[in-house]
Amino acid sequence: MRSTASELNWSGTVTYTAERILRPTSVAEAAEIVARSPRVHGLGTRHSFNDVADSPGVLLDLTDIPTDLQVDAERRTATMGAGTRYGLVAPDLDRAGFALHNTGSLPHISIGGAIATGTHGSGTTLGSLSTAVRSLELIGPDGGLRTVHRGDPGFDGTVLHLGLFGIVTRVTLDVEPSYRMRQDTYGPVPWDVFTANVAGIHTAGYSVCSYTVFGDEISEVLVKSRVPDGANDVTVPDGLLGAPKRPGTPGDGHHTARDGSVGPWWDRLPHFPIESVPSVGSEVQSEHFVPLRHAAAALDAVRTMADRIHPHLHVCELRTMAADPFWLSPTQGEDVLCIAFTWRKHPAEVAALLPDLEALLAPYDGRPHWGKMSSLDGEAIAGLYPRLPAVRDLVRAADPDRVFGSAFAERVLGV
């Protein structure tokens, strides 16, 4: 087991306040640490841009625990260590003949961390990564193991858990037969054309992402299409609402192939290969979810801040997701548009912008991503999550002494 003191998140903008960060190499070792620690919290691959994973006590990084992938072909499930990165396990899953329904844009993130924070891919008919969870194995405050299954009382309040119910050690996910995909790029699309057709554009493929800097256009629409079983390829249109299909780019070590070539699901659903520097590499991020029915109005509202946004923005990615039933999910109850900002590494300037940006999104019930920058306080969050009181009850029942508590949970969720 390795141990360190102060460390930073991926962007270097959050310093963890934990007294120690421990990296156990087995579930038994992790359980022993929990049993003797008055305060402990799980830590993923550090792709959060706030203190959601921090704790004043011990942080447990589970990335050194073996993946131990177990595929059940009959039940169509795959079980693996929670510290596993999507990009490392996905090829093994594919070789076993199976696939996940979706992945995030970054394959570098851990499965446990993505589930805990409601991280997602894109696709109007596709739920977040948390929706694939069949069961979670957790270490409780006494160091004992328990498993929460889909269908159990409180499951919908526990899956997207923010680390508040214990240390998630293993995860069982739904899988499906493996498939192949292609990515094609279209654009530009005039702003007014896009906003008038935002829902339709995002059903142009299995997974669709759009990019803008809030000027007069959407610069690019990235369409990811599934190839039907038994086919060599799938026919895609030459244009999208008048926007031409571009030649695209082959896989270049930083982006996965966007040239219409066919490849495995795990090398087309993410935007970046596992060997690459994630995303821009020097950035901070915020993400804001609005019901899809409000998409056009919300985007027009944000665009009124374009002059203030431009000096600090790399790009804004627009994605859609299907509704889910999870009590703390930004996509709880309704299909959404996610407005995902990749900001330049200007954390102070972005923090100063966020109150005004989130005020513009408030009339459209804008919910922030749990792992990204936000200015919203506990009162604002409570107004966005009607099941929050039930979540608090679940937390108190599972962890009455708040062994897994955090400053983030106290400040934002009131637990």
Sequence and secondary structure as in RCSB ss.txt:
>XXXX:A:sequence
MRSTASELNWSGTVTYTAERILRPTSVAEAAEIVARSPRVHGLGTRHSFNDVADSPGVLLDLTDIPTDLQVDAER
RTATMGAGTRYGLVAPDLDRAGFALHNTGSLPHISIGGAIATGTHGSGTTLGSLSTAVRSLELIGPDGGLRTVHR
GDPGFDGTVLHLGLFGIVTRVTLDVEPSYRMRQDTYGPVPWDVFTANVAGIHTAGYSVCSYTVFGDEISEVLVKS
RVPDGANDVTVPDGLLGAPKRPGTPGDGHHTARDGSVGPWWDRLPHFPIESVPSVGSEVQSEHFVPLRHAAAALD
AVRTMADRIHPHLHVCELRTMAADPFWLSPTQGEDVLCIAFTWRKHPAEVAALLPDLEALLAPYDGRPHWGKMSS
LDGEAIAGLYPRLPAVRDLVRAADPDRVFGSAFAERVLGV
>XXXX:A:secstr
 EEESS B TTS  B   SEEEE SSHHHHHHHHHH SSEEEE SS  SSSTT  SSEEEE TTS    EEETTT
TEEEEETT BHHHHHHHHHHTTEE S   S TTSBHHHHHHHT    BTT   GGGGEEEEEEE TTS EEEEET
TSTTHHHHSS TT S EEEEEEEE EE  EEEEEEE  EEHHHHHHTHHHHTTSSSEEEEEE SSSEE EEEEEE
EE TT S     SEETTEEB       SSS   SS EEEGGGTSSSS TTS  SSSSEEEEEEEEEGGGHHHHHH
HHHTTHHHHGGGEEEEEEEEE  B  TT TTBTS EEEEEEEEES HHHHHHHHHHHHHHHGGGT EE TTS   
  HHHHHHH TTHHHHHHHHHHH TT TT  HHIIIII  
